[in-house]
Amino acid sequence: MSSILVIGGDRLGNIIELLQGKGFQEIHHVTGRKNSQTGVKIPTGVHMILVLTDFVNHNLAKTVKSQAKDRELPILFCKRSCSDIAKAFQRTA
């Protein structure tokens, strides 16, 4: 089972279907709002992280990037649109 953590955005909408099409059966989501920023931890079993840059602040992105590096997890940074996310996946392929 493949799992991804998405950080940013209140709702994921069509992004969920896109990620499922990429093979992610389990999708974790953190909105990135101020009340959820403290103590953002990457769940166990996550295989990749997707940060929606237009919905998170610099400090949160930096914290998540550091955690991903420590755990050797791939991380994608892109805007909250299916086309930008698809392009980000193409760049990693």
N, CA, C and O atoms as a MOPAC input file, in Angstrom:
PM7 MOZYME 1SCF
protein

 N      0.84600 1    -1.17800 1     0.00000 1
 C      0.00000 1     0.00000 1     0.00000 1
 C      0.88900 1     1.23900 1     0.00000 1
 O      1.84800 1     1.32700 1     0.76800 1
 N      0.56800 1     2.18100 1    -0.85500 1
 C      1.33600 1     3.40900 1    -0.97100 1
 C      0.57100 1     4.54400 1    -0.29900 1
 O     -0.64700 1     4.65500 1    -0.43300 1
 N      1.30900 1     5.38500 1     0.42600 1
 C      0.69100 1     6.43500 1     1.22200 1
 C      1.38700 1     7.77200 1     0.95500 1
 O      2.60300 1     7.82100 1     0.77000 1
 N      0.60000 1     8.85600 1     0.93700 1
 C      1.13800 1    10.19500 1     0.70000 1
 C      0.56800 1    11.15500 1     1.74000 1
 O     -0.57300 1    11.00700 1     2.18000 1
 N      1.37500 1    12.13800 1     2.12400 1
 C      0.94400 1    13.20800 1     3.01200 1
 C      0.85100 1    14.48400 1     2.19300 1
 O      1.82800 1    14.90600 1     1.57500 1
 N     -0.32500 1    15.09700 1     2.19100 1
 C     -0.54300 1    16.35800 1     1.48500 1
 C     -0.65000 1    17.45600 1     2.53400 1
 O     -1.43000 1    17.35200 1     3.48100 1
 N      0.13800 1    18.50200 1     2.35500 1
 C      0.13200 1    19.61600 1     3.30300 1
 C     -0.30600 1    20.87200 1     2.56500 1
 O      0.30800 1    21.27200 1     1.57500 1
 N     -1.38500 1    21.49400 1     3.06400 1
 C     -1.90300 1    22.71700 1     2.48100 1
 C     -3.28000 1    22.53000 1     1.87900 1
 O     -3.65100 1    21.42700 1     1.47600 1
 N     -4.02100 1    23.59700 1     1.82000 1
 C     -5.36700 1    23.57300 1     1.23900 1
 C     -6.39700 1    23.08000 1     2.23500 1
 O     -6.13400 1    22.14500 1     2.99300 1
 N     -7.55900 1    23.69400 1     2.24100 1
 C     -8.64000 1    23.26500 1     3.12900 1
 C     -9.28900 1    21.98100 1     2.62000 1
 O     -9.60600 1    21.07600 1     3.39200 1
 N     -9.47700 1    21.92300 1     1.31300 1
 C    -10.09300 1    20.75000 1     0.68300 1
 C     -9.20000 1    20.29800 1    -0.46700 1
 O     -8.52700 1    21.11300 1    -1.09600 1
 N     -9.19900 1    19.01400 1    -0.73200 1
 C     -8.36600 1    18.49400 1    -1.81800 1
 C     -9.14800 1    18.30000 1    -3.11100 1
 O     -8.56100 1    18.34000 1    -4.19200 1
 N    -10.45000 1    18.09300 1    -3.02300 1
 C    -11.28200 1    17.96600 1    -4.22700 1
 C    -10.76200 1    16.91400 1    -5.19200 1
 O    -10.56200 1    15.76100 1    -4.81100 1
 N    -10.54100 1    17.31200 1    -6.45500 1
 C    -10.10300 1    16.38200 1    -7.50600 1
 C     -8.68000 1    15.87300 1    -7.30400 1
 O     -8.27100 1    14.91300 1    -7.95800 1
 N     -7.93500 1    16.49200 1    -6.42300 1
 C     -6.55900 1    16.06500 1    -6.17200 1
 C     -6.54300 1    14.64100 1    -5.62600 1
 O     -5.61700 1    13.87900 1    -5.90700 1
 N     -7.55100 1    14.28100 1    -4.85500 1
 C     -7.63000 1    12.92800 1    -4.31200 1
 C     -7.66900 1    11.90800 1    -5.44500 1
 O     -6.94400 1    10.91400 1    -5.41200 1
 N     -8.50500 1    12.14900 1    -6.43900 1
 C     -8.61200 1    11.22100 1    -7.57700 1
 C     -7.30200 1    11.15400 1    -8.35300 1
 O     -6.89500 1    10.07900 1    -8.79300 1
 N     -6.64200 1    12.29300 1    -8.52100 1
 C     -5.35400 1    12.32200 1    -9.20700 1
 C     -4.33400 1    11.46600 1    -8.46600 1
 O     -3.62200 1    10.67200 1    -9.08100 1
 N     -4.26100 1    11.62700 1    -7.14900 1
 C     -3.30500 1    10.87000 1    -6.34800 1
 C     -3.63100 1     9.38000 1    -6.34900 1
 O     -2.72900 1     8.54400 1    -6.39400 1
 N     -4.91200 1     9.05200 1    -6.30100 1
 C     -5.30300 1     7.64100 1    -6.38700 1
 C     -4.89900 1     7.05600 1    -7.73500 1
 O     -4.48900 1     5.89800 1    -7.81000 1
 N     -5.01200 1     7.84200 1    -8.79300 1
 C     -4.58900 1     7.41500 1   -10.11600 1
 C     -3.08400 1     7.20000 1   -10.20700 1
 O     -2.60800 1     6.44200 1   -11.05300 1
 N     -2.33300 1     7.87400 1    -9.32700 1
 C     -0.87900 1     7.70200 1    -9.26400 1
 C     -0.49300 1     6.52500 1    -8.36800 1
 O      0.69100 1     6.23800 1    -8.19400 1
 N     -1.49400 1     5.84100 1    -7.80000 1
 C     -1.23200 1     4.64400 1    -7.00300 1
 C     -1.23800 1     4.83000 1    -5.50100 1
 O     -0.86900 1     3.91000 1    -4.77200 1
 N     -1.64500 1     5.98800 1    -5.01800 1
 C     -1.69200 1     6.21700 1    -3.57900 1
 C     -3.06100 1     5.80500 1    -3.04800 1
 O     -4.07600 1     6.43100 1    -3.35300 1
 N     -3.07000 1     4.73700 1    -2.24600 1
 C     -4.32900 1     4.27300 1    -1.66400 1
 C     -4.67300 1     5.02300 1    -0.38400 1
 O     -5.84700 1     5.19000 1    -0.05400 1
 N     -3.64900 1     5.47500 1     0.33600 1
 C     -3.87200 1     6.17200 1     1.59800 1
 C     -3.37700 1     7.61100 1     1.45000 1
 O     -2.21200 1     7.84200 1     1.12900 1
 N     -4.26800 1     8.57100 1     1.68500 1
 C     -3.93600 1     9.98400 1     1.52600 1
 C     -4.18000 1    10.69300 1     2.86000 1
 O     -5.31700 1    10.80700 1     3.31900 1
 N     -3.08400 1    11.17000 1     3.47500 1
 C     -3.16800 1    11.95200 1     4.71400 1
 C     -3.16900 1    13.42100 1     4.31700 1
 O     -2.49600 1    13.81100 1     3.36400 1
 N     -3.93100 1    14.24100 1     5.05400 1
 C     -4.01600 1    15.65700 1     4.70100 1
 C     -3.91100 1    16.52300 1     5.94400 1
 O     -4.60100 1    16.29100 1     6.93600 1
 N     -3.03800 1    17.52700 1     5.88100 1
 C     -2.91000 1    18.55000 1     6.92100 1
 C     -3.15800 1    19.87900 1     6.22400 1
 O     -2.51900 1    20.17700 1     5.21500 1
 N     -4.07300 1    20.67700 1     6.74600 1
 C     -4.44800 1    21.91400 1     6.06600 1
 C     -3.32600 1    22.94200 1     6.03800 1
 O     -3.23100 1    23.72300 1     5.09200 1
 N     -2.48300 1    22.95300 1     7.04900 1
 C     -1.41800 1    23.94200 1     7.09400 1
 C     -1.84900 1    25.24600 1     7.73100 1
 O     -1.07300 1    26.20100 1     7.77400 1
 N     -3.06700 1    25.30200 1     8.22200 1
 C     -3.52300 1    26.51200 1     8.91500 1
 C     -2.77900 1    26.63800 1    10.24300 1
 O     -2.22700 1    25.66000 1    10.74700 1
 N     -2.76900 1    27.82200 1    10.79300 1
 C     -1.98700 1    28.09800 1    11.99600 1
 C     -2.24800 1    27.11600 1    13.13300 1
 O     -1.30100 1    26.69400 1    13.79700 1
 N     -3.49100 1    26.74300 1    13.37300 1
 C     -3.77600 1    25.85600 1    14.49500 1
 C     -3.27100 1    24.43100 1    14.26400 1
 O     -3.13200 1    23.66800 1    15.22000 1
 N     -2.99800 1    24.06400 1    13.01800 1
 C     -2.50200 1    22.70600 1    12.75700 1
 C     -1.01300 1    22.68900 1    12.47900 1
 O     -0.44100 1    21.61700 1    12.28200 1
 N     -0.36200 1    23.85600 1    12.45800 1
 C      1.04900 1    23.91000 1    12.11900 1
 C      1.94900 1    23.44300 1    13.24600 1
 O      3.03100 1    22.91200 1    12.99500 1
 N      1.52400 1    23.63200 1    14.47000 1
 C      2.37900 1    23.24900 1    15.57300 1
 C      2.41400 1    21.73500 1    15.68600 1
 O      1.38100 1    21.07800 1    15.81300 1
 N      3.59700 1    21.21100 1    15.63900 1
 C      3.75500 1    19.77000 1    15.80200 1
 C      3.34700 1    18.95200 1    14.60100 1
 O      2.91700 1    17.81200 1    14.77200 1
 N      3.46000 1    19.47300 1    13.39200 1
 C      3.15300 1    18.66900 1    12.21000 1
 C      4.17700 1    17.55100 1    12.12900 1
 O      5.37700 1    17.79800 1    12.00400 1
 N      3.69600 1    16.33400 1    12.20100 1
 C      4.55900 1    15.16000 1    12.14200 1
 C      4.16200 1    14.31800 1    10.93700 1
 O      2.98100 1    14.18300 1    10.61600 1
 N      5.14600 1    13.76900 1    10.29100 1
 C      4.88900 1    12.89600 1     9.15300 1
 C      4.44300 1    11.54400 1     9.70000 1
 O      5.17700 1    10.91900 1    10.46600 1
 N      3.24700 1    11.08100 1     9.31700 1
 C      2.77000 1     9.79000 1     9.82000 1
 C      3.66600 1     8.62900 1     9.37800 1
 O      4.30300 1     8.68100 1     8.32600 1
 N      3.69700 1     7.60300 1    10.19100 1
 C      4.44600 1     6.40000 1     9.85400 1
 C      3.83700 1     5.76200 1     8.62000 1
 O      2.61500 1     5.72400 1     8.47500 1
 N      4.66700 1     5.26900 1     7.74500 1
 C      4.19100 1     4.57600 1     6.55100 1
 C      3.99900 1     5.46800 1     5.33900 1
 O      3.62800 1     4.97900 1     4.27200 1
 N      4.24300 1     6.76700 1     5.47600 1
 C      4.10700 1     7.68200 1     4.34200 1
 C      5.28300 1     7.47700 1     3.39400 1
 O      6.43200 1     7.39200 1     3.83000 1
 N      4.99300 1     7.39700 1     2.10200 1
 C      6.02500 1     7.16300 1     1.09500 1
 C      6.45200 1     8.43400 1     0.35400 1
 O      7.51900 1     8.47300 1    -0.25800 1
 N      5.61300 1     9.46900 1     0.41300 1
 C      5.90300 1    10.71300 1    -0.29800 1
 C      5.14800 1    11.85500 1     0.37300 1
 O      4.13700 1    11.64000 1     1.04200 1
 N      5.66200 1    13.09100 1     0.18000 1
 C      5.01200 1    14.27900 1     0.72100 1
 C      4.76200 1    15.25300 1    -0.41500 1
 O      5.62500 1    15.47600 1    -1.26400 1
 N      3.57400 1    15.82700 1    -0.41700 1
 C      3.19200 1    16.83700 1    -1.39700 1
 C      2.83400 1    18.11300 1    -0.64100 1
 O      1.90200 1    18.11700 1     0.16200 1
 N      3.57300 1    19.20100 1    -0.89300 1
 C      3.31400 1    20.47300 1    -0.23100 1
 C      2.68900 1    21.42900 1    -1.24700 1
 O      3.28400 1    21.72100 1    -2.28400 1
 N      1.48900 1    21.90900 1    -0.94200 1
 C      0.79400 1    22.86500 1    -1.79600 1
 C      1.24800 1    24.26100 1    -1.38200 1
 O      0.75700 1    24.81800 1    -0.40000 1
 N      2.17500 1    24.81000 1    -2.12800 1
 C      2.90600 1    26.01100 1    -1.71800 1
 C      2.05300 1    27.26000 1    -1.56800 1
 O      2.41000 1    28.16000 1    -0.80800 1
 N      0.93800 1    27.33100 1    -2.27500 1
 C      0.11300 1    28.53300 1    -2.15500 1
 C     -0.78600 1    28.50000 1    -0.92100 1
 O     -1.59600 1    29.40600 1    -0.72600 1
 N     -0.65300 1    27.46100 1    -0.08300 1
 C     -1.48100 1    27.35800 1     1.11300 1
 C     -0.68800 1    27.10800 1     2.38800 1
 O     -1.28300 1    26.80500 1     3.42200 1
 N      0.63000 1    27.22300 1     2.34500 1
 C      1.43800 1    27.04500 1     3.54900 1
 C      2.44900 1    28.18400 1     3.65100 1
 O      2.82100 1    28.78900 1     2.64500 1
 N      2.88500 1    28.46500 1     4.86400 1
 C      3.89200 1    29.50200 1     5.02100 1
 C      5.29500 1    28.90100 1     4.93900 1
 O      5.46300 1    27.68200 1     4.95800 1
 N      6.27000 1    29.75200 1     4.85100 1
 C      7.65500 1    29.33000 1     4.64700 1
 C      8.16100 1    28.45100 1     5.79300 1
 O      8.84500 1    27.45500 1     5.55700 1
 N      7.83000 1    28.81600 1     7.01900 1
 C      8.31700 1    28.04600 1     8.17300 1
 C      7.78100 1    26.62200 1     8.18500 1
 O      8.52000 1    25.68700 1     8.49200 1
 N      6.51400 1    26.44900 1     7.85900 1
 C      5.94300 1    25.10500 1     7.81600 1
 C      6.59600 1    24.28600 1     6.71200 1
 O      6.93000 1    23.12000 1     6.91900 1
 N      6.78000 1    24.88600 1     5.54800 1
 C      7.43000 1    24.17900 1     4.44000 1
 C      8.84700 1    23.75800 1     4.82500 1
 O      9.28400 1    22.65400 1     4.50100 1
 N      9.55200 1    24.63500 1     5.50800 1
 C     10.92000 1    24.34200 1     5.94100 1
 C     10.94100 1    23.18100 1     6.94300 1
 O     11.79500 1    22.29900 1     6.85300 1
 N     10.01000 1    23.18200 1     7.88800 1
 C      9.92800 1    22.12000 1     8.88800 1
 C      9.64900 1    20.77000 1     8.23900 1
 O     10.29200 1    19.77000 1     8.56000 1
 N      8.69000 1    20.75100 1     7.33000 1
 C      8.32800 1    19.50000 1     6.65800 1
 C      9.47500 1    19.01400 1     5.78200 1
 O      9.76000 1    17.81800 1     5.73100 1
 N     10.12800 1    19.94100 1     5.09400 1
 C     11.26200 1    19.56800 1     4.24600 1
 C     12.36900 1    18.92600 1     5.08300 1
 O     12.97200 1    17.94000 1     4.66000 1
 N     12.63400 1    19.47200 1     6.24700 1
 C     13.65000 1    18.92100 1     7.13600 1
 C     13.28200 1    17.51600 1     7.60600 1
 O     14.12800 1    16.62200 1     7.61700 1
 N     12.01800 1    17.32000 1     7.99500 1
 C     11.56200 1    15.99400 1     8.43100 1
 C     11.65800 1    14.98700 1     7.28800 1
 O     12.06600 1    13.84500 1     7.49700 1
 N     11.28300 1    15.40800 1     6.08300 1
 C     11.34600 1    14.51800 1     4.92800 1
 C     12.78600 1    14.11800 1     4.63700 1
 O     13.06600 1    12.96100 1     4.32300 1
 N     13.68600 1    15.06800 1     4.74200 1
 C     15.10800 1    14.78600 1     4.49200 1
 C     15.63000 1    13.78700 1     5.52200 1
 O     16.34700 1    12.85100 1     5.17000 1
 N     15.27400 1    13.98100 1     6.79100 1
 C     15.70400 1    13.06800 1     7.84800 1
 C     15.22400 1    11.64100 1     7.60800 1
 O     15.92400 1    10.67800 1     7.92100 1
 N     14.02400 1    11.51800 1     7.05000 1
 C     13.44700 1    10.18700 1     6.79900 1
 C     13.67200 1     9.70400 1     5.36800 1
 O     13.18800 1     8.64100 1     4.98000 1
 N     14.41000 1    10.49400 1     4.58700 1
 C     14.71800 1    10.16700 1     3.19500 1
 C     13.45400 1     9.91600 1     2.36300 1
 O     13.36800 1     8.94700 1     1.60900 1
 N     12.48900 1    10.80800 1     2.52000 1
 C     11.23500 1    10.72300 1     1.77600 1
 C     11.24700 1    11.72700 1     0.62700 1
 O     11.72100 1    12.85000 1     0.79800 1
 N     10.73600 1    11.33900 1    -0.53500 1
 C     10.62100 1    12.31600 1    -1.62400 1
 C      9.55800 1    13.35400 1    -1.27200 1
 O      8.54800 1    13.04300 1    -0.64000 1
 N      9.80400 1    14.58700 1    -1.69300 1
 C      8.88000 1    15.67800 1    -1.40000 1
 C      8.69000 1    16.51400 1    -2.66000 1
 O      9.65200 1    16.84300 1    -3.35500 1
 N      7.43700 1    16.85200 1    -2.94100 1
 C      7.10100 1    17.68100 1    -4.09800 1
 C      6.50700 1    18.99300 1    -3.60300 1
 O      5.69600 1    19.01200 1    -2.67700 1
 N      6.91900 1    20.08300 1    -4.22700 1
 C      6.36400 1    21.40400 1    -3.93000 1
 C      5.68200 1    21.91100 1    -5.19100 1
 O      6.31200 1    21.99600 1    -6.24500 1
 N      4.40300 1    22.24700 1    -5.09400 1
 C      3.69800 1    22.78900 1    -6.25100 1
 C      2.44400 1    23.53000 1    -5.79700 1
 O      2.06600 1    23.48500 1    -4.62700 1
 N      1.81200 1    24.21000 1    -6.74300 1
 C      0.57300 1    24.92500 1    -6.45400 1
 C     -0.58100 1    23.93400 1    -6.36600 1
 O     -0.46500 1    22.78800 1    -6.79900 1
 N     -1.70200 1    24.39400 1    -5.79500 1
 C     -2.87100 1    23.53700 1    -5.61400 1
 C     -3.70200 1    23.51900 1    -6.89300 1
 O     -4.73900 1    24.17700 1    -6.98600 1
 N     -3.23700 1    22.76600 1    -7.86300 1
 C     -4.02200 1    22.51900 1    -9.06900 1
 C     -3.59500 1    21.16200 1    -9.61300 1
 O     -2.42900 1    20.77700 1    -9.53000 1
 N     -4.55600 1    20.45800 1   -10.16600 1
 C     -4.24900 1    19.12500 1   -10.68400 1
 C     -3.17000 1    19.17900 1   -11.76100 1
 O     -2.32100 1    18.28900 1   -11.82800 1
 N     -3.18900 1    20.20200 1   -12.59700 1
 C     -2.19500 1    20.28200 1   -13.66900 1
 C     -0.79300 1    20.49900 1   -13.11100 1
 O      0.16000 1    19.88900 1   -13.59600 1
 N     -0.64900 1    21.35700 1   -12.10000 1
 C      0.67000 1    21.57200 1   -11.49700 1
 C      1.16000 1    20.31800 1   -10.77600 1
 O      2.34700 1    19.99500 1   -10.82100 1
 N      0.25300 1    19.62200 1   -10.12000 1
 C      0.63900 1    18.39500 1    -9.42000 1
 C      1.06700 1    17.32500 1   -10.41300 1
 O      2.05700 1    16.62800 1   -10.19300 1
 N      0.31700 1    17.19600 1   -11.51200 1
 C      0.68900 1    16.22100 1   -12.55300 1
 C      2.06700 1    16.53600 1   -13.13400 1
 O      2.87200 1    15.63400 1   -13.36500 1
 N      2.33100 1    17.82800 1   -13.36700 1
 C      3.65000 1    18.23000 1   -13.87900 1
 C      4.76100 1    17.90600 1   -12.89300 1
 O      5.84200 1    17.47200 1   -13.29200 1
 N      4.50000 1    18.11500 1   -11.60200 1
 C      5.48600 1    17.81200 1   -10.56500 1
 C      5.80900 1    16.32300 1   -10.55300 1
 O      6.96800 1    15.93900 1   -10.39400 1
 N      4.79200 1    15.48700 1   -10.72100 1
 C      5.02300 1    14.03200 1   -10.77400 1
 C      5.82500 1    13.66000 1   -12.01000 1
 O      6.67700 1    12.77400 1   -11.94500 1
 N      5.56900 1    14.32100 1   -13.14000 1
 C      6.32000 1    14.04700 1   -14.37600 1
 C      7.79100 1    14.39100 1   -14.20300 1
 O      8.65500 1    13.68800 1   -14.72700 1
 N      8.08800 1    15.45600 1   -13.48100 1
 C      9.48500 1    15.85000 1   -13.26200 1
 C     10.23100 1    14.84000 1   -12.42300 1
 O     11.44700 1    14.70700 1   -12.55800 1
 N      9.52400 1    14.11800 1   -11.55200 1
 C     10.18400 1    13.13600 1   -10.67400 1
 C     10.31900 1    11.78100 1   -11.34000 1
 O     11.06900 1    10.93000 1   -10.86100 1
 N      9.60600 1    11.56600 1   -12.43400 1
 C      9.63600 1    10.24200 1   -13.08000 1
 C     10.92100 1    10.00900 1   -13.84200 1
 O     11.10100 1     8.94700 1   -14.43900 1

